């Protein structure tokens, strides 16, 4: 239960960033007059970034649960 305090900030930041990327994808889907190829790129790239952010969050949660709170100790 002690880990929850350390996981709050990464979770909040990740949720904000994922919402931003998904919002950007939705915005670009709604803009008229953009060629289909460009629209696909402008939707796929933010969704990939959102997936990467989710992966980073999962990795960070595993690090915190494993007892490694400080990434700088690796260097």
Jmol script that loads the backbone (N, CA, C; Angstrom):
load data "model"
ATOM      1  N   UNK A   1       0.820  -1.196   0.000  1.00  0.00           N
ATOM      2  CA  UNK A   1       0.000   0.000   0.000  1.00  0.00           C
ATOM      3  C   UNK A   1       0.863   1.258   0.000  1.00  0.00           C
ATOM      4  N   UNK A   2       2.096   1.127   0.436  1.00  0.00           N
ATOM      5  CA  UNK A   2       3.012   2.265   0.471  1.00  0.00           C
ATOM      6  C   UNK A   2       3.366   2.749  -0.931  1.00  0.00           C
ATOM      7  N   UNK A   3       3.238   1.866  -1.924  1.00  0.00           N
ATOM      8  CA  UNK A   3       3.619   2.221  -3.284  1.00  0.00           C
ATOM      9  C   UNK A   3       2.633   3.188  -3.941  1.00  0.00           C
ATOM     10  N   UNK A   4       1.403   3.236  -3.471  1.00  0.00           N
ATOM     11  CA  UNK A   4       0.399   4.073  -4.118  1.00  0.00           C
ATOM     12  C   UNK A   4       0.778   5.544  -4.106  1.00  0.00           C
ATOM     13  N   UNK A   5       1.416   5.996  -3.032  1.00  0.00           N
ATOM     14  CA  UNK A   5       1.814   7.401  -2.970  1.00  0.00           C
ATOM     15  C   UNK A   5       2.852   7.723  -4.042  1.00  0.00           C
ATOM     16  N   UNK A   6       3.722   6.766  -4.332  1.00  0.00           N
ATOM     17  CA  UNK A   6       4.764   6.984  -5.324  1.00  0.00           C
ATOM     18  C   UNK A   6       4.249   6.811  -6.746  1.00  0.00           C
ATOM     19  N   UNK A   7       3.108   6.148  -6.904  1.00  0.00           N
ATOM     20  CA  UNK A   7       2.567   5.905  -8.237  1.00  0.00           C
ATOM     21  C   UNK A   7       1.579   6.977  -8.682  1.00  0.00           C
ATOM     22  N   UNK A   8       1.184   7.862  -7.802  1.00  0.00           N
ATOM     23  CA  UNK A   8       0.164   8.861  -8.145  1.00  0.00           C
ATOM     24  C   UNK A   8       0.659   9.788  -9.261  1.00  0.00           C
ATOM     25  N   UNK A   9       1.833  10.341  -9.115  1.00  0.00           N
ATOM     26  CA  UNK A   9       2.337  11.300 -10.114  1.00  0.00           C
ATOM     27  C   UNK A   9       2.515  10.663 -11.490  1.00  0.00           C
ATOM     28  N   UNK A  10       3.170   9.491 -11.618  1.00  0.00           N
ATOM     29  CA  UNK A  10       3.277   8.900 -12.949  1.00  0.00           C
ATOM     30  C   UNK A  10       1.924   8.577 -13.577  1.00  0.00           C
ATOM     31  N   UNK A  11       0.971   8.130 -12.763  1.00  0.00           N
ATOM     32  CA  UNK A  11      -0.343   7.797 -13.302  1.00  0.00           C
ATOM     33  C   UNK A  11      -1.060   9.055 -13.781  1.00  0.00           C
ATOM     34  N   UNK A  12      -1.009  10.118 -12.998  1.00  0.00           N
ATOM     35  CA  UNK A  12      -1.686  11.365 -13.379  1.00  0.00           C
ATOM     36  C   UNK A  12      -1.078  11.934 -14.661  1.00  0.00           C
ATOM     37  N   UNK A  13       0.238  11.982 -14.722  1.00  0.00           N
ATOM     38  CA  UNK A  13       0.903  12.515 -15.918  1.00  0.00           C
ATOM     39  C   UNK A  13       0.591  11.667 -17.135  1.00  0.00           C
ATOM     40  N   UNK A  14       0.625  10.345 -16.980  1.00  0.00           N
ATOM     41  CA  UNK A  14       0.338   9.450 -18.105  1.00  0.00           C
ATOM     42  C   UNK A  14      -1.101   9.619 -18.587  1.00  0.00           C
ATOM     43  N   UNK A  15      -2.039   9.739 -17.670  1.00  0.00           N
ATOM     44  CA  UNK A  15      -3.442   9.916 -18.061  1.00  0.00           C
ATOM     45  C   UNK A  15      -3.624  11.231 -18.817  1.00  0.00           C
ATOM     46  N   UNK A  16      -2.979  12.279 -18.348  1.00  0.00           N
ATOM     47  CA  UNK A  16      -3.070  13.574 -19.036  1.00  0.00           C
ATOM     48  C   UNK A  16      -2.484  13.484 -20.443  1.00  0.00           C
ATOM     49  N   UNK A  17      -1.319  12.855 -20.566  1.00  0.00           N
ATOM     50  CA  UNK A  17      -0.675  12.750 -21.883  1.00  0.00           C
ATOM     51  C   UNK A  17      -1.475  11.857 -22.831  1.00  0.00           C
ATOM     52  N   UNK A  18      -1.998  10.754 -22.324  1.00  0.00           N
ATOM     53  CA  UNK A  18      -2.802   9.864 -23.170  1.00  0.00           C
ATOM     54  C   UNK A  18      -4.072  10.572 -23.628  1.00  0.00           C
ATOM     55  N   UNK A  19      -4.705  11.303 -22.742  1.00  0.00           N
ATOM     56  CA  UNK A  19      -5.901  12.067 -23.122  1.00  0.00           C
ATOM     57  C   UNK A  19      -5.558  13.119 -24.180  1.00  0.00           C
ATOM     58  N   UNK A  20      -4.397  13.749 -24.036  1.00  0.00           N
ATOM     59  CA  UNK A  20      -3.967  14.749 -25.022  1.00  0.00           C
ATOM     60  C   UNK A  20      -3.764  14.113 -26.391  1.00  0.00           C
ATOM     61  N   UNK A  21      -3.069  12.978 -26.426  1.00  0.00           N
ATOM     62  CA  UNK A  21      -2.810  12.313 -27.704  1.00  0.00           C
ATOM     63  C   UNK A  21      -4.099  11.820 -28.356  1.00  0.00           C
ATOM     64  N   UNK A  22      -4.993  11.266 -27.566  1.00  0.00           N
ATOM     65  CA  UNK A  22      -6.265  10.798 -28.118  1.00  0.00           C
ATOM     66  C   UNK A  22      -7.103  11.989 -28.591  1.00  0.00           C
ATOM     67  N   UNK A  23      -7.074  13.070 -27.829  1.00  0.00           N
ATOM     68  CA  UNK A  23      -7.777  14.281 -28.249  1.00  0.00           C
ATOM     69  C   UNK A  23      -7.236  14.848 -29.553  1.00  0.00           C
ATOM     70  N   UNK A  24      -5.916  14.813 -29.707  1.00  0.00           N
ATOM     71  CA  UNK A  24      -5.312  15.281 -30.958  1.00  0.00           C
ATOM     72  C   UNK A  24      -5.751  14.402 -32.130  1.00  0.00           C
ATOM     73  N   UNK A  25      -5.809  13.093 -31.911  1.00  0.00           N
ATOM     74  CA  UNK A  25      -6.245  12.188 -32.976  1.00  0.00           C
ATOM     75  C   UNK A  25      -7.699  12.456 -33.355  1.00  0.00           C
ATOM     76  N   UNK A  26      -8.543  12.653 -32.360  1.00  0.00           N
ATOM     77  CA  UNK A  26      -9.955  12.941 -32.633  1.00  0.00           C
ATOM     78  C   UNK A  26     -10.094  14.275 -33.359  1.00  0.00           C
ATOM     79  N   UNK A  27      -9.312  15.263 -32.948  1.00  0.00           N
ATOM     80  CA  UNK A  27      -9.357  16.570 -33.607  1.00  0.00           C
ATOM     81  C   UNK A  27      -8.988  16.459 -35.081  1.00  0.00           C
ATOM     82  N   UNK A  28      -7.910  15.732 -35.371  1.00  0.00           N
ATOM     83  CA  UNK A  28      -7.481  15.609 -36.763  1.00  0.00           C
ATOM     84  C   UNK A  28      -8.463  14.786 -37.598  1.00  0.00           C
ATOM     85  N   UNK A  29      -9.200  13.878 -36.955  1.00  0.00           N
ATOM     86  CA  UNK A  29     -10.228  13.144 -37.695  1.00  0.00           C
ATOM     87  C   UNK A  29     -11.380  14.061 -38.086  1.00  0.00           C
ATOM     88  N   UNK A  30     -11.641  15.065 -37.269  1.00  0.00           N
ATOM     89  CA  UNK A  30     -12.792  15.932 -37.488  1.00  0.00           C
ATOM     90  C   UNK A  30     -12.503  17.097 -38.432  1.00  0.00           C
ATOM     91  N   UNK A  31     -11.237  17.383 -38.709  1.00  0.00           N
ATOM     92  CA  UNK A  31     -10.906  18.528 -39.569  1.00  0.00           C
ATOM     93  C   UNK A  31     -11.187  18.173 -41.026  1.00  0.00           C
ATOM     94  N   UNK A  32     -12.063  18.944 -41.674  1.00  0.00           N
ATOM     95  CA  UNK A  32     -12.376  18.660 -43.079  1.00  0.00           C
ATOM     96  C   UNK A  32     -11.311  19.244 -44.018  1.00  0.00           C
ATOM     97  N   UNK A  33     -11.240  18.688 -45.187  1.00  0.00           N
ATOM     98  CA  UNK A  33     -10.372  19.228 -46.222  1.00  0.00           C
ATOM     99  C   UNK A  33      -8.939  18.723 -46.196  1.00  0.00           C
ATOM    100  N   UNK A  34      -8.612  17.808 -45.311  1.00  0.00           N
ATOM    101  CA  UNK A  34      -7.267  17.250 -45.261  1.00  0.00           C
ATOM    102  C   UNK A  34      -7.265  15.969 -46.088  1.00  0.00           C
ATOM    103  N   UNK A  35      -6.263  15.786 -46.947  1.00  0.00           N
ATOM    104  CA  UNK A  35      -6.189  14.539 -47.724  1.00  0.00           C
ATOM    105  C   UNK A  35      -6.171  13.309 -46.810  1.00  0.00           C
ATOM    106  N   UNK A  36      -6.683  12.208 -47.321  1.00  0.00           N
ATOM    107  CA  UNK A  36      -6.845  10.999 -46.515  1.00  0.00           C
ATOM    108  C   UNK A  36      -5.512  10.484 -45.987  1.00  0.00           C
ATOM    109  N   UNK A  37      -4.467  10.504 -46.795  1.00  0.00           N
ATOM    110  CA  UNK A  37      -3.160   9.991 -46.359  1.00  0.00           C
ATOM    111  C   UNK A  37      -2.615  10.810 -45.196  1.00  0.00           C
ATOM    112  N   UNK A  38      -2.749  12.115 -45.278  1.00  0.00           N
ATOM    113  CA  UNK A  38      -2.275  12.992 -44.202  1.00  0.00           C
ATOM    114  C   UNK A  38      -3.129  12.780 -42.957  1.00  0.00           C
ATOM    115  N   UNK A  39      -4.434  12.636 -43.148  1.00  0.00           N
ATOM    116  CA  UNK A  39      -5.329  12.430 -42.019  1.00  0.00           C
ATOM    117  C   UNK A  39      -4.992  11.124 -41.290  1.00  0.00           C
ATOM    118  N   UNK A  40      -4.689  10.086 -42.044  1.00  0.00           N
ATOM    119  CA  UNK A  40      -4.318   8.807 -41.431  1.00  0.00           C
ATOM    120  C   UNK A  40      -3.053   8.967 -40.601  1.00  0.00           C
ATOM    121  N   UNK A  41      -2.059   9.651 -41.147  1.00  0.00           N
ATOM    122  CA  UNK A  41      -0.824   9.876 -40.386  1.00  0.00           C
ATOM    123  C   UNK A  41      -1.077  10.706 -39.133  1.00  0.00           C
ATOM    124  N   UNK A  42      -1.906  11.716 -39.259  1.00  0.00           N
ATOM    125  CA  UNK A  42      -2.173  12.597 -38.125  1.00  0.00           C
ATOM    126  C   UNK A  42      -3.039  11.928 -37.066  1.00  0.00           C
ATOM    127  N   UNK A  43      -3.641  10.795 -37.379  1.00  0.00           N
ATOM    128  CA  UNK A  43      -4.401  10.029 -36.401  1.00  0.00           C
ATOM    129  C   UNK A  43      -3.553   8.901 -35.827  1.00  0.00           C
ATOM    130  N   UNK A  44      -2.799   8.229 -36.687  1.00  0.00           N
ATOM    131  CA  UNK A  44      -2.017   7.066 -36.258  1.00  0.00           C
ATOM    132  C   UNK A  44      -0.866   7.477 -35.338  1.00  0.00           C
ATOM    133  N   UNK A  45      -0.173   8.549 -35.651  1.00  0.00           N
ATOM    134  CA  UNK A  45       0.985   8.957 -34.847  1.00  0.00           C
ATOM    135  C   UNK A  45       0.600   9.274 -33.399  1.00  0.00           C
ATOM    136  N   UNK A  46      -0.431  10.083 -33.136  1.00  0.00           N
ATOM    137  CA  UNK A  46      -0.806  10.302 -31.731  1.00  0.00           C
ATOM    138  C   UNK A  46      -1.280   9.027 -31.024  1.00  0.00           C
ATOM    139  N   UNK A  47      -1.950   8.136 -31.740  1.00  0.00           N
ATOM    140  CA  UNK A  47      -2.382   6.893 -31.108  1.00  0.00           C
ATOM    141  C   UNK A  47      -1.197   6.005 -30.761  1.00  0.00           C
ATOM    142  N   UNK A  48      -0.182   5.987 -31.604  1.00  0.00           N
ATOM    143  CA  UNK A  48       1.047   5.242 -31.286  1.00  0.00           C
ATOM    144  C   UNK A  48       1.726   5.854 -30.068  1.00  0.00           C
ATOM    145  N   UNK A  49       1.789   7.173 -30.016  1.00  0.00           N
ATOM    146  CA  UNK A  49       2.388   7.835 -28.857  1.00  0.00           C
ATOM    147  C   UNK A  49       1.604   7.540 -27.573  1.00  0.00           C
ATOM    148  N   UNK A  50       0.283   7.461 -27.669  1.00  0.00           N
ATOM    149  CA  UNK A  50      -0.525   7.121 -26.499  1.00  0.00           C
ATOM    150  C   UNK A  50      -0.228   5.699 -26.039  1.00  0.00           C
ATOM    151  N   UNK A  51      -0.062   4.777 -26.988  1.00  0.00           N
ATOM    152  CA  UNK A  51       0.266   3.393 -26.633  1.00  0.00           C
ATOM    153  C   UNK A  51       1.644   3.308 -25.990  1.00  0.00           C
ATOM    154  N   UNK A  52       2.594   4.062 -26.510  1.00  0.00           N
ATOM    155  CA  UNK A  52       3.941   4.083 -25.926  1.00  0.00           C
ATOM    156  C   UNK A  52       3.890   4.654 -24.510  1.00  0.00           C
ATOM    157  N   UNK A  53       3.105   5.698 -24.313  1.00  0.00           N
ATOM    158  CA  UNK A  53       2.973   6.292 -22.982  1.00  0.00           C
ATOM    159  C   UNK A  53       2.375   5.293 -22.000  1.00  0.00           C
ATOM    160  N   UNK A  54       1.416   4.505 -22.447  1.00  0.00           N
ATOM    161  CA  UNK A  54       0.837   3.472 -21.598  1.00  0.00           C
ATOM    162  C   UNK A  54       1.880   2.414 -21.245  1.00  0.00           C
ATOM    163  N   UNK A  55       2.698   2.037 -22.208  1.00  0.00           N
ATOM    164  CA  UNK A  55       3.776   1.084 -21.952  1.00  0.00           C
ATOM    165  C   UNK A  55       4.786   1.612 -20.951  1.00  0.00           C
ATOM    166  N   UNK A  56       5.127   2.878 -21.072  1.00  0.00           N
ATOM    167  CA  UNK A  56       6.065   3.503 -20.135  1.00  0.00           C
ATOM    168  C   UNK A  56       5.458   3.537 -18.738  1.00  0.00           C
ATOM    169  N   UNK A  57       4.169   3.830 -18.642  1.00  0.00           N
ATOM    170  CA  UNK A  57       3.499   3.848 -17.341  1.00  0.00           C
ATOM    171  C   UNK A  57       3.531   2.463 -16.701  1.00  0.00           C
ATOM    172  N   UNK A  58       3.234   1.440 -17.463  1.00  0.00           N
ATOM    173  CA  UNK A  58       3.254   0.077 -16.932  1.00  0.00           C
ATOM    174  C   UNK A  58       4.660  -0.283 -16.460  1.00  0.00           C
ATOM    175  N   UNK A  59       5.659   0.084 -17.240  1.00  0.00           N
ATOM    176  CA  UNK A  59       7.047  -0.172 -16.853  1.00  0.00           C
ATOM    177  C   UNK A  59       7.412   0.553 -15.566  1.00  0.00           C
ATOM    178  N   UNK A  60       6.989   1.785 -15.445  1.00  0.00           N
ATOM    179  CA  UNK A  60       7.290   2.576 -14.243  1.00  0.00           C
ATOM    180  C   UNK A  60       6.596   1.999 -13.013  1.00  0.00           C
ATOM    181  N   UNK A  61       5.370   1.538 -13.172  1.00  0.00           N
ATOM    182  CA  UNK A  61       4.652   0.939 -12.051  1.00  0.00           C
ATOM    183  C   UNK A  61       5.371  -0.330 -11.590  1.00  0.00           C
ATOM    184  N   UNK A  62       5.849  -1.124 -12.529  1.00  0.00           N
ATOM    185  CA  UNK A  62       6.591  -2.334 -12.165  1.00  0.00           C
ATOM    186  C   UNK A  62       7.885  -1.987 -11.439  1.00  0.00           C
ATOM    187  N   UNK A  63       8.567  -0.916 -11.874  1.00  0.00           N
ATOM    188  CA  UNK A  63       9.790  -0.479 -11.199  1.00  0.00           C
ATOM    189  C   UNK A  63       9.497  -0.064  -9.760  1.00  0.00           C
ATOM    190  N   UNK A  64       8.433   0.692  -9.568  1.00  0.00           N
ATOM    191  CA  UNK A  64       8.090   1.162  -8.221  1.00  0.00           C
ATOM    192  C   UNK A  64       7.718  -0.021  -7.333  1.00  0.00           C
ATOM    193  N   UNK A  65       6.945  -0.955  -7.862  1.00  0.00           N
ATOM    194  CA  UNK A  65       6.556  -2.115  -7.074  1.00  0.00           C
ATOM    195  C   UNK A  65       7.757  -3.011  -6.775  1.00  0.00           C
ATOM    196  N   UNK A  66       8.752  -2.994  -7.654  1.00  0.00           N
ATOM    197  CA  UNK A  66       9.948  -3.791  -7.443  1.00  0.00           C
ATOM    198  C   UNK A  66      10.923  -3.161  -6.472  1.00  0.00           C
ATOM    199  N   UNK A  67      10.625  -1.981  -6.003  1.00  0.00           N
ATOM    200  CA  UNK A  67      11.459  -1.333  -5.005  1.00  0.00           C
ATOM    201  C   UNK A  67      12.458  -0.354  -5.573  1.00  0.00           C
ATOM    202  N   UNK A  68      12.459  -0.153  -6.875  1.00  0.00           N
ATOM    203  CA  UNK A  68      13.404   0.792  -7.464  1.00  0.00           C
ATOM    204  C   UNK A  68      12.674   2.093  -7.771  1.00  0.00           C
ATOM    205  N   UNK A  69      12.719   3.002  -6.809  1.00  0.00           N
ATOM    206  CA  UNK A  69      12.008   4.269  -6.982  1.00  0.00           C
ATOM    207  C   UNK A  69      12.835   5.296  -7.741  1.00  0.00           C
ATOM    208  N   UNK A  70      14.153   5.122  -7.740  1.00  0.00           N
ATOM    209  CA  UNK A  70      15.046   6.108  -8.321  1.00  0.00           C
ATOM    210  C   UNK A  70      15.737   5.528  -9.536  1.00  0.00           C
ATOM    211  N   UNK A  71      15.409   6.041 -10.729  1.00  0.00           N
ATOM    212  CA  UNK A  71      16.038   5.570 -11.958  1.00  0.00           C
ATOM    213  C   UNK A  71      17.511   5.982 -12.044  1.00  0.00           C
ATOM    214  N   UNK A  72      17.901   7.001 -11.331  1.00  0.00           N
ATOM    215  CA  UNK A  72      19.282   7.486 -11.424  1.00  0.00           C
ATOM    216  C   UNK A  72      20.276   6.501 -10.828  1.00  0.00           C
ATOM    217  N   UNK A  73      19.809   5.567 -10.034  1.00  0.00           N
ATOM    218  CA  UNK A  73      20.721   4.601  -9.435  1.00  0.00           C
ATOM    219  C   UNK A  73      21.300   3.658 -10.470  1.00  0.00           C
ATOM    220  N   UNK A  74      20.714   3.612 -11.664  1.00  0.00           N
ATOM    221  CA  UNK A  74      21.221   2.740 -12.733  1.00  0.00           C
ATOM    222  C   UNK A  74      22.455   3.332 -13.396  1.00  0.00           C
ATOM    223  N   UNK A  75      22.712   4.600 -13.204  1.00  0.00           N
ATOM    224  CA  UNK A  75      23.799   5.258 -13.941  1.00  0.00           C
ATOM    225  C   UNK A  75      24.942   5.627 -13.028  1.00  0.00           C
TER     226      UNK A  75
END
end "model"
wireframe off; spacefill off
backbone 0.3
color backbone group
